[in-house]
């Protein structure tokens, strides 16, 4: 059966865009939002309000992660059924599914609900542990997306 190059390209583009989104949000957006005191203009946002802004950004990004999880599930499921099996891809795609759904279903809503309780809730050990777990999950997602992208690119053969 002839492969559809457009589906492969769309899948690789989705993986690359998702990896780029994770990197941009984690390495560029978060440091700017949380360190407004270092900006050359007079904008000062306290840590609590910066956290509210970042949580909303991550909440909106989680909608994209739902799409990514569905796309990975369908694409890799079809690839698996058509005997295009690979251990690295199976592990990486499972990690992408796990990390994206954990972030979107568990961490982002839990952080938002705790922020809604007020500043005191965000200073609790529970909040700090959830936040740390979300950061680790986001890093795991970045690595898994990168590995899946590279491995799929390596195995891509045009018939």
DRENFI-920838 format. One line per field, with one value per residue (C-alpha): residue in one letter; x, y, z. Coordinates in Angstrom, 3 decimals. Layout:
<rs>
residu <- c(A / ...);
X <- c(X / ...);
Y <- c(Y / ...);
Z <- c(Z / ...);
</rs>
This chain:
<rs>
residu <- c(X / X / X / X / X / X / X / X / X / X / X / X / X / X / X / X / X / X / X / X / X / X / X / X / X / X / X / X / X / X / X / X / X / X / X / X / X / X / X / X / X / X / X / X / X / X / X / X / X / X / X / X / X / X / X / X / X / X / X / X / X / X / X / X / X / X / X / X / X / X / X / X / X / X / X / X / X / X / X / X / X / X / X / X / X / X / X / X / X / X / X / X / X / X / X / X / X / X / X / X / X / X / X / X / X / X / X / X / X / X / X / X / X / X / X / X / X / X / X / X / X / X / X / X / X / X / X / X / X / X / X / X / X / X / X / X / X / X / X / X / X / X / X / X / X / X / X / X / X / X / X / X / X / X / X / X / X / X / X);
X <- c(0.000 / 1.319 / 1.943 / 0.323 / 3.217 / 0.891 / -0.252 / 3.369 / 4.333 / 1.364 / 2.277 / 5.918 / 4.876 / 2.511 / 5.249 / 7.756 / 5.270 / 4.354 / 8.000 / 8.513 / 5.507 / 6.803 / 10.244 / 8.908 / 6.499 / 8.949 / 12.166 / 11.039 / 7.570 / 7.738 / 11.014 / 9.725 / 6.366 / 7.905 / 10.736 / 9.026 / 11.352 / 14.170 / 12.272 / 13.479 / 9.989 / 8.210 / 5.960 / 5.925 / 3.769 / 4.010 / 4.682 / 1.071 / -0.374 / 2.396 / 1.389 / -2.218 / -1.094 / 1.172 / -1.517 / -3.937 / -1.320 / -0.621 / -4.356 / -4.885 / -1.875 / -3.416 / -6.166 / -3.445 / -2.050 / -5.430 / -5.201 / -1.606 / -2.515 / -5.378 / -3.215 / -0.401 / -2.868 / -4.527 / -1.360 / 0.713 / -2.240 / -2.622 / 1.137 / 1.168 / -1.743 / -0.013 / 3.090 / 5.199 / 6.241 / 9.247 / 10.121 / 11.474 / 8.370 / 6.092 / 7.826 / 8.063 / 4.453 / 3.260 / 5.219 / 3.767 / 0.255 / 0.918 / 2.673 / 0.282 / -2.811 / -1.354 / -0.536 / -3.898 / -6.199 / -4.474 / -1.860 / -3.261 / -6.792 / -5.453 / -3.148 / -5.993 / -8.341 / -5.749 / -5.056 / -8.784 / -8.606 / -6.288 / -2.703 / -2.424 / -3.237 / -0.375 / 2.066 / 1.167 / 3.387 / 0.655 / 0.668 / 4.462 / 4.560 / 1.911 / 3.786 / 7.060 / 5.362 / 3.882 / 7.334 / 8.830 / 5.928 / 6.461 / 10.155 / 9.284 / 6.837 / 9.537 / 11.984 / 9.330 / 8.175 / 11.749 / 12.550 / 9.302 / 9.927 / 13.513 / 12.653 / 9.687 / 11.871 / 14.526 / 12.002 / 10.202 / 10.672 / 9.046 / 7.728);
Y <- c(0.000 / 3.411 / 5.806 / 9.194 / 11.652 / 14.451 / 12.514 / 11.762 / 15.393 / 16.606 / 14.225 / 15.301 / 18.945 / 18.442 / 16.774 / 19.517 / 22.309 / 20.708 / 20.381 / 24.019 / 25.050 / 23.208 / 24.784 / 28.296 / 28.171 / 26.594 / 28.345 / 31.710 / 32.690 / 31.529 / 33.317 / 36.581 / 36.402 / 35.512 / 38.057 / 41.230 / 43.197 / 42.569 / 44.072 / 47.459 / 48.950 / 49.579 / 46.546 / 44.774 / 41.729 / 39.895 / 36.151 / 35.226 / 37.215 / 36.014 / 32.489 / 33.253 / 34.459 / 31.440 / 29.010 / 30.464 / 30.198 / 26.560 / 25.860 / 27.099 / 25.109 / 22.009 / 22.143 / 21.735 / 18.814 / 17.056 / 17.302 / 16.053 / 13.095 / 12.123 / 12.508 / 10.410 / 7.748 / 7.463 / 7.749 / 5.355 / 2.991 / 2.757 / 2.388 / -0.390 / -2.207 / -2.012 / -3.727 / -0.581 / -1.412 / -0.014 / -0.263 / 3.266 / 4.689 / 2.634 / 3.914 / 7.529 / 7.679 / 6.153 / 8.805 / 11.570 / 10.292 / 9.910 / 13.259 / 15.322 / 13.854 / 14.115 / 17.758 / 18.583 / 16.477 / 16.541 / 19.241 / 22.286 / 21.984 / 21.235 / 24.261 / 26.473 / 25.226 / 25.814 / 29.316 / 30.017 / 29.335 / 32.303 / 33.241 / 31.104 / 27.912 / 28.583 / 28.737 / 25.267 / 22.217 / 20.514 / 23.263 / 23.317 / 19.529 / 19.647 / 22.484 / 20.547 / 17.451 / 19.545 / 20.943 / 17.448 / 16.222 / 19.085 / 18.194 / 14.534 / 15.619 / 17.642 / 14.722 / 12.237 / 14.532 / 15.026 / 11.299 / 10.440 / 13.097 / 11.998 / 8.294 / 8.791 / 10.930 / 8.209 / 5.546 / 7.610 / 6.059 / 7.391 / 4.502);
Z <- c(0.000 / -0.977 / 1.899 / 1.884 / 2.053 / 3.166 / 6.249 / 7.137 / 6.608 / 8.673 / 11.480 / 11.523 / 11.360 / 14.313 / 16.366 / 15.522 / 16.243 / 19.559 / 20.549 / 19.562 / 21.651 / 24.697 / 24.333 / 23.707 / 26.646 / 29.058 / 28.116 / 26.762 / 27.934 / 31.560 / 32.415 / 30.923 / 32.700 / 36.063 / 35.833 / 34.673 / 36.937 / 34.445 / 31.492 / 30.206 / 30.682 / 33.961 / 34.163 / 37.471 / 38.093 / 41.392 / 41.387 / 42.178 / 39.255 / 36.948 / 37.922 / 36.996 / 33.551 / 32.983 / 34.136 / 31.604 / 28.839 / 29.744 / 30.034 / 26.492 / 25.278 / 26.825 / 24.173 / 21.561 / 23.548 / 23.336 / 19.545 / 19.590 / 21.812 / 19.505 / 16.397 / 17.902 / 19.020 / 15.599 / 13.486 / 15.576 / 15.961 / 12.199 / 11.779 / 14.363 / 12.695 / 9.304 / 10.735 / 10.915 / 14.478 / 16.249 / 19.932 / 20.190 / 18.527 / 20.759 / 23.899 / 22.698 / 21.482 / 24.773 / 26.658 / 24.471 / 25.166 / 28.886 / 29.360 / 27.240 / 28.897 / 32.399 / 31.766 / 30.178 / 32.327 / 35.711 / 36.227 / 34.401 / 35.874 / 39.374 / 39.274 / 38.051 / 40.763 / 43.476 / 42.155 / 42.307 / 46.056 / 46.465 / 47.106 / 50.251 / 48.341 / 45.925 / 48.812 / 50.104 / 49.767 / 47.754 / 45.151 / 44.984 / 44.488 / 41.761 / 40.074 / 40.209 / 38.798 / 35.981 / 35.153 / 35.062 / 32.941 / 30.484 / 30.201 / 29.649 / 26.945 / 25.192 / 25.169 / 24.029 / 21.200 / 20.038 / 20.112 / 18.301 / 15.660 / 15.014 / 14.932 / 12.595 / 10.350 / 10.306 / 9.341 / 6.749 / 3.349 / 0.249 / -1.841);
</rs>
